[in-house]
Amino acid sequence: MASEGQPNDLTGLRPDWSIIRGLTNGLLELFKHAIGAASILAFIKIIEKLMEWLWGTENKLFFDSFRIKYIFQCSDIFLLTGFMVIGSYKFLKAFFKE
């Protein structure tokens, strides 16, 4: 039992709201980046399927050197890598924002 001037054990256990607020802001920022990346990836996939439909094949060569499919796959990789780096930075910035 606590004495008169000291808080008892239950009142001393309060959550640090700044951490919860930072985590909420960071997760919201991460969610916004995920929605943006998913919509851009879907748009790229639509363009890829449209080109396949217009040309009638998915193995069309770009200037007789490499397949068009590889261009779209590289754009997906670069887009996801960029969104991961920038999204991580934005998450940390939103988490530590006062």
Backbone as a chain_set.jsonl record, in Angstrom:
{"seq": "MASEGQPNDLTGLRPDWSIIRGLTNGLLELFKHAIGAASILAFIKIIEKLMEWLWGTENKLFFDSFRIKYIFQCSDIFLLTGFMVIGSYKFLKAFFKE", "coords": {"N": [[0.839, -1.173, 0.0], [0.511, 2.198, -0.805], [1.997, 5.144, 0.568], [0.709, 8.306, 1.813], [1.779, 10.483, 0.249], [2.81, 9.35, -2.064], [2.286, 8.04, -5.36], [0.085, 5.289, -6.075], [0.639, 1.969, -7.451], [-1.016, 1.552, -9.712], [-1.836, 4.054, -10.744], [0.482, 5.113, -11.702], [0.992, 3.92, -14.099], [0.68, 5.001, -16.969], [-0.034, 5.433, -20.422], [2.343, 6.605, -22.832], [1.366, 9.134, -24.662], [2.491, 10.497, -26.776], [4.059, 8.671, -28.178], [2.12, 6.901, -29.114], [0.621, 8.648, -30.693], [2.587, 9.388, -32.567], [3.081, 6.89, -33.765], [0.572, 6.401, -34.892], [0.42, 8.558, -36.735], [2.601, 7.892, -38.364], [1.832, 5.349, -39.384], [-0.439, 6.104, -40.797], [0.714, 7.704, -42.778], [2.263, 5.753, -44.056], [0.217, 4.105, -45.007], [-0.981, 5.842, -46.863], [1.091, 5.995, -48.745], [1.178, 3.334, -49.578], [-1.317, 3.06, -50.84], [-0.966, 4.896, -52.94], [1.209, 3.708, -54.329], [0.063, 1.251, -55.068], [-1.992, 2.088, -56.78], [-0.533, 3.312, -58.873], [0.968, 1.115, -59.761], [-1.128, -0.501, -60.675], [-2.053, 1.072, -62.797], [0.19, 0.99, -64.492], [0.155, -1.735, -65.099], [-2.258, -1.896, -66.51], [-1.596, -0.373, -68.775], [0.414, -2.029, -69.81], [-1.051, -4.39, -70.438], [-2.793, -3.299, -72.321], [-1.024, -2.614, -74.387], [-0.138, -5.186, -75.073], [-2.535, -6.213, -76.012], [-3.055, -4.533, -78.2], [-0.848, -5.042, -79.908], [-0.991, -7.719, -80.155], [0.613, -9.69, -79.066], [2.654, -10.794, -76.317], [5.332, -10.832, -76.341], [6.688, -8.849, -77.735], [9.367, -7.158, -79.309], [11.487, -4.483, -78.321], [12.77, -2.129, -80.306], [14.067, -4.221, -81.59], [15.73, -5.407, -79.672], [15.261, -6.017, -76.854], [12.623, -7.456, -74.851], [9.439, -5.89, -74.517], [8.088, -6.452, -72.234], [10.047, -6.608, -70.272], [10.667, -3.954, -69.803], [8.405, -3.022, -68.458], [8.504, -4.651, -66.189], [10.898, -3.782, -65.024], [10.167, -1.135, -64.481], [8.226, -1.575, -62.528], [9.818, -2.632, -60.455], [11.609, -0.482, -59.904], [9.759, 1.456, -59.142], [8.552, 0.315, -56.847], [10.82, 0.091, -55.203], [11.551, 2.8, -54.933], [9.222, 3.805, -53.658], [9.379, 2.357, -51.288], [11.714, 3.365, -50.065], [11.216, 6.176, -49.909], [8.771, 6.058, -48.572], [9.534, 4.886, -46.127], [11.164, 6.911, -45.129], [9.266, 8.988, -44.892], [7.56, 7.805, -43.029], [9.213, 7.665, -40.733], [9.696, 10.39, -40.396], [7.096, 11.346, -39.884], [6.608, 9.909, -37.555], [8.423, 10.936, -35.666], [7.696, 13.554, -35.585], [6.839, 16.527, -33.921]], "CA": [[0.0, 0.0, 0.0], [1.311, 3.41, -0.934], [1.763, 6.146, 1.607], [-0.13, 9.438, 1.403], [2.401, 11.363, -0.728], [3.317, 8.625, -3.232], [1.216, 7.435, -6.162], [0.098, 3.831, -6.004], [1.177, 1.328, -8.646], [-1.91, 1.611, -10.868], [-1.904, 5.392, -11.326], [1.757, 5.423, -12.328], [1.07, 3.244, -15.39], [-0.058, 5.728, -17.996], [0.672, 5.328, -21.709], [2.95, 7.82, -23.372], [0.516, 9.434, -25.811], [3.281, 10.98, -27.909], [4.463, 7.5, -28.949], [0.93, 6.41, -29.807], [0.303, 9.638, -31.72], [3.607, 9.251, -33.604], [2.842, 5.64, -34.473], [-0.625, 6.601, -35.71], [0.797, 9.418, -37.871], [3.482, 7.125, -39.24], [1.055, 4.329, -40.082], [-1.29, 6.797, -41.761], [1.588, 8.082, -43.892], [2.602, 4.513, -44.745], [-0.997, 3.689, -45.714], [-1.125, 6.713, -48.035], [2.089, 5.585, -49.732], [0.776, 2.032, -50.116], [-2.408, 3.305, -51.778], [-0.373, 5.53, -54.118], [2.004, 2.725, -55.068], [-0.846, 0.265, -55.663], [-2.708, 2.689, -57.916], [0.412, 3.49, -59.977], [1.265, -0.215, -60.296], [-2.298, -0.938, -61.442], [-2.054, 1.838, -64.038], [1.249, 0.432, -65.34], [-0.314, -3.045, -65.56], [-3.271, -1.639, -67.536], [-0.876, 0.033, -69.988], [1.091, -3.221, -70.339], [-2.06, -5.253, -71.061], [-3.288, -2.598, -73.505], [-0.017, -2.773, -75.438], [-0.191, -6.577, -75.507], [-3.761, -6.389, -76.784], [-2.922, -3.814, -79.469], [0.143, -5.678, -80.76], [-1.362, -9.111, -80.332], [1.563, -10.623, -78.459], [3.321, -10.229, -75.138], [6.774, -10.955, -76.535], [7.113, -7.858, -78.727], [10.705, -6.643, -79.035], [11.659, -3.037, -78.34], [13.886, -1.84, -81.21], [14.715, -5.511, -81.879], [16.809, -5.686, -78.722], [14.752, -6.728, -75.682], [11.163, -7.513, -74.81], [8.72, -4.786, -73.862], [7.717, -6.963, -70.906], [11.133, -6.289, -69.342], [10.562, -2.525, -69.447], [7.377, -2.899, -67.435], [8.983, -5.284, -64.962], [11.876, -2.865, -64.415], [9.456, 0.02, -63.911], [7.62, -2.031, -61.271], [10.874, -2.766, -59.44], [12.072, 0.855, -59.522], [8.673, 2.14, -58.445], [8.431, -0.243, -55.5], [12.011, 0.475, -54.436], [11.416, 4.22, -54.601], [8.178, 3.989, -52.663], [9.831, 1.828, -50.005], [12.686, 4.293, -49.484], [10.536, 7.431, -49.559], [7.765, 5.735, -47.562], [10.216, 4.703, -44.84], [11.575, 8.251, -44.683], [8.055, 9.721, -44.472], [7.086, 7.175, -41.799], [10.054, 8.111, -39.625], [9.478, 11.822, -40.223], [5.797, 11.513, -39.23], [6.679, 9.326, -36.214], [9.182, 11.803, -34.764], [7.211, 14.941, -35.676], [6.288, 17.019, -32.654]], "C": [[0.883, 1.235, 0.0], [0.993, 4.375, 0.194], [1.022, 7.332, 1.006], [0.484, 10.261, 0.274], [2.86, 10.679, -2.011], [2.152, 8.037, -4.033], [1.254, 5.916, -6.024], [0.481, 3.258, -7.363], [0.287, 1.498, -9.88], [-1.957, 2.994, -11.499], [-0.604, 5.775, -12.012], [1.904, 4.809, -13.725], [0.169, 3.953, -16.398], [0.7, 5.603, -19.314], [1.241, 6.67, -22.13], [2.231, 8.136, -24.684], [1.306, 9.95, -27.005], [3.751, 9.815, -28.783], [3.279, 6.961, -29.742], [0.538, 7.358, -30.936], [1.3, 9.553, -32.878], [3.419, 7.99, -34.427], [1.616, 5.749, -35.372], [-0.318, 7.462, -36.927], [1.668, 8.667, -38.867], [2.733, 6.065, -40.031], [0.103, 4.943, -41.099], [-0.486, 7.204, -42.993], [1.972, 6.85, -44.718], [1.417, 3.988, -45.549], [-1.216, 4.532, -46.965], [-0.136, 6.335, -49.13], [1.723, 4.243, -50.359], [-0.357, 2.19, -51.129], [-1.871, 3.94, -53.062], [0.406, 4.544, -54.966], [1.11, 1.701, -55.755], [-1.581, 0.838, -56.868], [-1.773, 2.905, -59.108], [0.781, 2.149, -60.591], [0.097, -0.758, -61.121], [-2.364, -0.215, -62.786], [-0.992, 1.317, -65.006], [0.814, -0.918, -65.907], [-1.375, -2.889, -66.645], [-2.6, -1.234, -68.85], [-0.185, -1.17, -70.627], [0.098, -4.137, -71.053], [-2.639, -4.618, -72.317], [-2.303, -2.739, -74.671], [0.01, -4.21, -75.96], [-1.414, -6.817, -76.38], [-3.654, -5.708, -78.156], [-1.952, -4.51, -80.423], [-0.128, -7.16, -80.961], [-0.402, -10.125, -79.748], [2.182, -9.969, -77.229], [4.839, -10.267, -75.273], [7.303, -9.993, -77.6], [8.47, -7.295, -78.323], [10.727, -5.122, -79.181], [12.918, -2.718, -79.127], [14.734, -3.085, -81.475], [15.843, -5.849, -80.911], [16.33, -6.448, -77.49], [13.238, -6.588, -75.629], [10.588, -6.329, -74.045], [8.342, -5.178, -72.427], [8.775, -6.594, -69.861], [11.109, -4.824, -68.919], [9.548, -2.35, -68.322], [7.801, -3.546, -66.12], [10.012, -4.41, -64.252], [11.185, -1.647, -63.809], [8.764, -0.357, -62.607], [8.655, -2.095, -60.145], [11.347, -1.392, -58.963], [11.009, 1.622, -58.741], [8.536, 1.63, -57.013], [9.627, 0.12, -54.624], [11.942, 1.934, -54.009], [10.363, 4.472, -53.54], [8.589, 3.431, -51.304], [10.788, 2.799, -49.321], [11.992, 5.572, -49.022], [9.478, 7.187, -48.494], [8.369, 5.533, -46.182], [10.654, 6.047, -44.262], [10.369, 9.031, -44.158], [7.487, 9.141, -43.183], [7.885, 7.672, -40.604], [9.856, 9.601, -39.347], [8.151, 12.077, -39.506], [5.828, 10.967, -37.797], [7.347, 10.268, -35.229], [8.736, 13.257, -34.804], [6.568, 15.34, -34.349], [4.901, 17.546, -32.846]], "O": [[1.88, 1.303, 0.72], [-0.126, 4.417, 0.704], [0.743, 7.347, -0.192], [-0.256, 10.706, -0.604], [3.261, 11.359, -2.956], [1.157, 7.591, -3.46], [2.324, 5.327, -5.873], [0.628, 4.008, -8.327], [0.805, 1.581, -10.994], [-2.109, 3.088, -12.717], [-0.599, 6.689, -12.837], [2.839, 5.144, -14.452], [-0.965, 3.537, -16.638], [1.93, 5.659, -19.332], [0.689, 7.726, -21.821], [2.465, 7.478, -25.698], [0.837, 9.849, -28.138], [3.834, 9.957, -30.003], [3.423, 6.603, -30.911], [0.163, 6.91, -32.019], [0.905, 9.635, -34.041], [3.578, 8.012, -35.647], [1.623, 5.243, -36.494], [-0.746, 7.139, -38.036], [1.487, 8.795, -40.078], [2.974, 5.9, -41.227], [-0.134, 4.358, -42.156], [-0.958, 7.062, -44.121], [1.999, 6.911, -45.948], [1.597, 3.48, -46.656], [-1.594, 4.004, -48.011], [-0.481, 6.351, -50.312], [1.94, 4.042, -51.554], [-0.357, 1.525, -52.165], [-2.283, 3.558, -54.157], [0.28, 4.542, -56.19], [1.365, 1.323, -56.898], [-1.769, 0.144, -57.868], [-2.186, 2.7, -60.249], [0.897, 2.042, -61.812], [0.309, -1.401, -62.149], [-2.695, -0.825, -63.802], [-1.245, 1.212, -66.206], [1.077, -1.212, -67.073], [-1.394, -3.664, -67.601], [-2.994, -1.703, -69.918], [-0.196, -1.315, -71.849], [0.377, -4.61, -72.155], [-2.946, -5.322, -73.278], [-2.713, -2.959, -75.81], [0.166, -4.426, -77.161], [-1.34, -7.541, -77.373], [-4.116, -6.255, -79.157], [-2.208, -4.563, -81.626], [0.453, -7.784, -81.849], [-0.601, -11.326, -79.929], [2.226, -8.744, -77.119], [5.55, -9.777, -74.395], [8.272, -10.308, -78.29], [8.704, -6.992, -77.154], [10.068, -4.557, -80.054], [14.023, -3.006, -78.666], [15.959, -3.008, -81.57], [16.809, -6.509, -81.293], [16.949, -7.444, -77.117], [12.653, -5.719, -76.275], [11.166, -5.841, -73.074], [8.287, -4.334, -71.532], [8.446, -6.304, -68.71], [11.49, -4.495, -67.796], [9.793, -1.626, -67.357], [7.482, -3.031, -65.048], [10.005, -4.308, -63.026], [11.576, -1.179, -62.74], [8.716, 0.448, -61.677], [8.392, -1.664, -59.023], [11.472, -1.161, -57.761], [11.322, 2.346, -57.797], [8.419, 2.42, -56.076], [9.466, 0.42, -53.441], [12.238, 2.267, -52.862], [10.58, 5.263, -52.623], [8.191, 3.972, -50.273], [10.678, 3.028, -48.117], [12.161, 6.0, -47.88], [9.299, 8.017, -47.603], [7.792, 5.955, -45.179], [10.531, 6.289, -43.062], [10.443, 9.66, -43.102], [6.988, 9.881, -42.336], [7.314, 8.055, -39.583], [9.851, 10.022, -38.191], [8.083, 12.928, -38.619], [5.149, 11.501, -36.92], [6.902, 10.394, -34.088], [9.326, 14.105, -34.134], [5.837, 14.557, -33.743], [4.276, 18.004, -31.889]]}, "num_chains": 1, "name": "protein.A"}
